[in-house]
């Protein structure tokens, strides 16, 4: 087990539209990670889908660089659709 890779676990709940990170676990392979994730993270049958991603394949921005990294988006107001009126028929926005 000491050589098993670390997997990040994402669960989609019955009432959700997206997968959310719920934790991590070690497993020999992705199939075992899915089975173990089911046993550990969906004990109350709240999940309908499980994603597992080996941790070494995840890249992330540095939280210390968040201000300069995300600043260019602040001056592009068209990327923030706060001034649009959405029709009632549009769901999940």
JOCOR-V100786 format. One record per backbone hydrogen bond with DSSP energy under -1.0 kcal/mol. CO is the residue of the C=O (numbers start at 1). NH is the residue of the N-H. If there is no record, write none. Layout:
BEGIN
co	nh
CO	NH
CO	NH
END
This chain:
BEGIN
co	nh
1	4
5	27
6	55
7	25
8	53
9	22
9	23
10	51
11	20
12	48
12	49
13	16
20	11
23	9
25	7
29	33
30	34
31	35
32	36
33	37
34	38
35	39
36	40
37	41
38	42
42	45
46	14
49	12
51	10
53	8
54	57
55	58
62	65
63	66
65	69
66	70
67	71
70	73
71	74
73	76
76	79
77	80
80	82
87	90
END
